[in-house]
Amino acid sequence: MSEFEKYETVGEFEIDEVLPHVVNSRKKKKREFVTADGKSFPVKVTSDRLILFQAKGTTCVNCGLEGSVFLLQRFKGAKSADDRQPHLNLWGRDADGNWALFTKDHVLPRSKGGRDHLSNYQTMCLPCNQKKGNRRSIASA
């Protein structure tokens, strides 16, 4: 099963429909996102991932792939209420037209003492993040 198939998509939003609403705050702020079919979903806009994309961009620092759309998604077969609550995922399409999820990568991995802080985060597509693993860069793999 591909990464994309793990999710149920309930809405689609352009980057400029999402990033202006991201809030760098410890408070659990939510914003209502209304889908094309008129359904409204409260979505947390204070996540470190969204703050990273707003501050440092939506392009993979390794391969240059561009994130092109935010999909409002929830996990298929979710059992917990948190997993059933839709969240925004940034996706882009690679040269072959396959979906690639964008992630928050730790420049200095947590396993090597890296902190959970914006200064230690970088935007990376999931394939590059998986290649990097717990190293400082893909080149040192």
N, C-alpha and C positions, 0 to 999 in steps of 0.2 A: 504494500500500500504506500503510495507516495505521501509526502508530507501534506500536500494540498488535500488529499482525500480523507485526512484525519478530521477535517473540519466541515461543519455545515455553515454555509454562507447565508446570512440573512440580510445583508446590505452591502453596498459598494459606495465608496466616497473618494473624491479626488483629494490629492494631498493638501491643496489649499482650502479644502472644506474641513480638515481635521487639525492641522498643525497650529493655526491661529488660536485654537481653543485649549491647547495644552497649557497646563498650569504647573509651575515648579513650586510645589507647596507640600508640606507634610499632611495637610488636611485631605481627607478623602473626597475630593471634589469630583462630581459627576456632571456630565452634560447629556442632554437628550439628543440622540441622533435619530432622525426620521428617515426611514427607507423609502424607496421609490413607490412601494405599495401603501405608504401612509402609516406603517407601524412605527411606534416610537420605543426606543431602548435607552435606558440610562447607562452611560459608559464612563468608567473612571478615566479621567484625563490627567492624572498625576503620576502615571507610571514612569519609571526610569527609562523604559524603552521609548516612549513617546517624547519625553524630555530630550533624550539623546537625538532622535530624528529631527526635532525642532532646532536644537542647538548646533548639531554637527552635520546635518544633511541626511539624505536618503540614498546615498551612493555607497556601494561596498568599497571599503578602503583598499581591498586587495585586488579584486578583478575589475572594478569599475562598473559593475552592473548597477543599473538604476532601479530603485524602487519606484513603481509607477501608480500604485493604487492602494488605498486602505480598504480591506474587506472586514466587515463586521461579522465575526465568526464565533461559533461555539464548538466545543469538542463533540464529535459524534459519540453516542453511547455514554455521555457523561452521567455520572452517578451523583456527584455532589452539586449543591446549589451553585457554588462558585464556578464550577466547570460548565454549568448550563447557562450562566450569565454571559451574553456575548461580549467580546472584547475586540479591539481593533488590531489587526495584523497588517503589516506592510508587506506587499508582494511586488515582484517584478518578473518579467519573462526573459529567459536566457535566449541565446542565439537560435536554439532549436525550438523555441516557443513553449518551453516547460516553465511552470511556475516555480519561483524561488522565494522562500520566506526570508525576511530580513530580521536580524537579531541584534541584540546588544552584546557586544564582545568585550571582555576585559582585556585591555592591552597587557597588563601584568596579571596573569591568571590568579584567581583567588587562592588556588592551591600553592601558589608561590608567594603569597603575602599581599596580593593586589587587593585594593579596597573597592567597595561598592560606592563609587563616586563618579560623577560626570567626567572628571579629569582623567579617569582610568577606563572610560568607555570609548568604543569606536563602533561605527556602523559596519556590519558585515552580513553578507548573504549567508544562509545556512550552509551551503556546500563549502564555502571558504572557512567558515567557523569550524566545521567538522574536521577539515584538513588541518587547521591550526591546533586543535585540541587544547592541551594545557601548556602550550609553548608560548613564547613571547611573539613569535611571528611564524608564518608559514615557511619562510626561507630556511629557518633553523630546523625544519622537520626532518 
